[in-house]
Amino acid sequence: MKDQKRVFFGFEAQAPWPEKFPVGRLLDPLHRHMTVAFLGNIHYPDLEQIFDSLPKPDFTLGFAGYFDECLLLPPRHPHAVAWHVRFAEQTVQTLNAFYEQFTAALKSAQLLPEREDRPWLPHVTLCRSPFDPHHWKKQFTPLPVIFTRFNLYESIGELKYPTLWSQELLPSFEEIPHTADIAFAIRGRNVNEIYQHALTALAFKHPPLVKYLALEGPVETLDDVIIKLNEVVALSDEESGCSFKAVSYHGELIQDQNGIYTWEMIVDV
């Protein structure tokens, strides 16, 4: 039976997780993920045989979103608490296209069970039963989330999911050293994505900013991005206080050979 493994593919999730959660069997932060395809118990050599031919993410940049709702799954007799992930429309299109291509390849290889035709539900599971559903629903707070790896996981029990294989993606943002203020390297495929990822970076430091991620709007230049970010910072400061003073008018968009833009964002604190 050593060739039998219980496996699934998913994107590794990173977020400014709360220090305390309601009671339940919590997944370790290192094992929190957004499942793409759950294969279940399989003869692992069958997967190894076709692994190299499976479509892998053809995008080099990771992606960002935010948790907007607490889900109890399955709805009728829940045994898991998950947070639903909301993405910008461009990200939704990219992920849905990959999901359809990837699951179709697994079904063709007869490694993915045929299920009724239903849309993919992007979510990250945090807790398994026993738990108090009312308590989890009541204490839910929206938070930003990013995904920077596509992994093949093994489920070995006790909520442990070691990684068997991983494809790294460029982080949508990274904090970088700066002498006095806070600085980030922000990445995106266009100016709108630069704005979304910059605001996500700020929300990792100051989570109340996450509610402004829902306010998608076009920006055309880097100056537009900085103006809009400062409007959000000022609005948040008026409403409940904010950890930042302003985003500096600094830097320029630099494009690499893959078409990914990077901007150094400096934040006055």
N, C-alpha and C positions, 0 to 999 in steps of 0.2 A: 504493500500500500504506500510505499515511500514515494511513488510517482504520482500519487493523488495530492492535489493542492486545491485549496479554496481561494480563488483569486478574483481580483477586479482591477479595472483601470480607473484612474481619477486624477484630478488636479489637486495638488497640495494647497491648503488654505492657510493664510497668515492674516491675523487681525489684532487690534489692540484689545485682546480678550479681557473681560471683567476679572477682577481678582477673586470675586465670589460668585458662585452660581447657586440656584436652588438645588435642593437635595436630589440626587440621582446618581447613576453609574456614569461618570463623566469620561469622555475620550480625552486622552492626553493631547495637549496642543500640537505635538509633533505628528499625531496621527489623524488630525482633522482634515477632511478632504471633501471634494465635490465629485461624486461618482459619475463616470461616463458610461461604463459597461460592467455589470456584475456577472461574471461567468459561473460562479458557484464552484462546486467540487468537480474538477476535471482531471483527466489524464494529462499531466503537465507536459510530457514530451510532445503531445499533439499540438500544444500551443507553441512550443519551441520550434517545431518544424516549420510553421508558417509565420513566425514572429517577424522576421525581417521583411516580409512582404506586406505586413499590415501598414495601412496609412498612418503615419505619425503626424503630429501638428506641423503644418507647413508655414506657420507663423513663428517668427523668432522672438517676438515681444510678448511678455506676459500680459495679463489683463487685470483690471480692477473693477470692483462693483461695491455694493453695500447690502447689508442685511436689512430687509424691510418688513419681515413678518416672521413670527414664531409658528412653526408647523408641528402638528402631532400626526405621526405616520405609523401605519396607515390610518386614515381618518376614522374608520368605524371602530377599530380595536387597536388604538395606538400602543406601540411598544418602543417608540423612539421620539425624541425631541430634535427637531432640525430647524435651522434658520434659512429661510428662502433668500436667494441672492438675486438682486436686481442689477441689470447691466444697461449701459447705453445701447442704443439701437444698433450701432455699427458692430459692437461686440456681440450682441445677440445673433446677428447674421453670420458672423465669423464662426462662433461656437456651434450654432445649429448646423451649419454646413459640414463642419468637422464631425459632429456627432452622427449625422446621417451617414457620412462616408465610412466612418470607423465601425459603427454597429452593423452596417450592411456587409462589410468585409468579414466580421466575426460570424454573422449569420450564414454567410456563404460557406465558411469553413466549418459550419455546424458546431461552433463553440459557444454561441449565444442562444439561449432559449428563445423560441418564437413567442412573442407576447402580443396582446392586442395593440393596435396602432394607437399610440397616445403620445402627446408631446413630451419632450424632455422637461423635467422639473429640476432646475438647478438649485441645489440646497446643500448645506453642510450639517451633518448630524453631530450633535454635541453630547447627547445623553441617551441611555437606554434604560428601560424599566428595571426596577420600580421607580416611579416619580409622581409628583403631584402636578397634573396638567394645568390646573388653575394657577398655581404658583409660577410655573414657567411662563405662561401667557402674560401674567400680570407684570412680571419683572423684565420682560423683553424690552431692550433698548436698541434702536438702529445703530449699526457700527459699520465702518468701512472694512473691506476685505480685498486682498490681492492674491493672485495665483501665479507662481513662478516655476512650477515643475509639473510635468505630466508623468505619473508614476504607474507602475504595475505593482500592486500590493498583494500580499498574502494575508489572509485572515487566519490567525492561529489561536483564536479564543482569548477570553479575558480582555476584550476591546484592544487587542494589540494587532497592529498592521505593519509589519516590516516591509520595506521596499525591496523588490526583486530586480527592478530596472527603473531608470529615471532619465527623462529628457529635460535638460535645463532650458528655461526661457529667460530672456532678459527681463529683469524687474522693471515694472512700470515706473518705479522711483526708488532711489537709494539715498539715505542720509550720508552726507559727505562732511569731512572736517572743515570747520571754519573758526577763525580766531575768536570772534565775539558773538556772532549771531548763529542762527540755525541755517544750514544750507542743504539742498537736495539736488541730485541729478534727476531731472524729470525727463521721461522718454514718451514718445508718442508717434503715431504714423501720420498725424496731421495736427493742425493747430488746435482743433476742438479736443482731440485726445490729450494734448499737452495740458489744456485747461482742466479736463476731468482728472487726470493723474496728479496734477499739482494740488488740486483741491483735496484729493484723496490723501496725499502726503500730509497736508495740514490737518486733516481729520484724524489721522493716526496719532498726532500729537495732541489734538484738541477735539475729541469725538463729537461734541455738539455740532460741529460744522457739517456733520454727515447729512443733515437734513437739506442742505443746499445742493447736494449732489443730484437731487431729483429735478432741480431747476435747470434743465438742459437748454442751452441757447447758443446760437452761432457766434463764434469769434473768428476774426479774419487775420489778425496780426498778433505778434507777441505783446505789443502795447495793450491790445484789447484784453488779452489774458490777464495781464497785471492789473489793469483797471478793474476787471470783474472780480478778481481775487480780493482786491482791497475793498471793494464794495461789500463782499461777503464778510470779510473780517470786521469791518465797521458795523455792519448790521448785527452780527453776532455779539459784538462788544456792547452795543446799545441794549440788546435783549437780555443778555445774561452774563456779560463779561467774556473776554477772550484772552488766550495766552499770548497772542501776537499783537504787535503794534501795526505792522504793515509789511507788505511784500515789496522789496526794493526794485526800482527800475534799473535792471542790471542784466548784462549778458545778451546772447543772441542764440538763435536756433542753428544747431550744427547737424547736418545730415550725414549719415554713414552710407556705406556701399549697399546696405540692404534697404535704404529708404527710410530708416528710423531717425527721427529728430531727437536731439538731446538739448535740454536747457538747464543751466545752473540757476536754481531759484534760491535767493537769499532772503531770509525772513528776519525782520527786526523784532527783537523780543524785549 
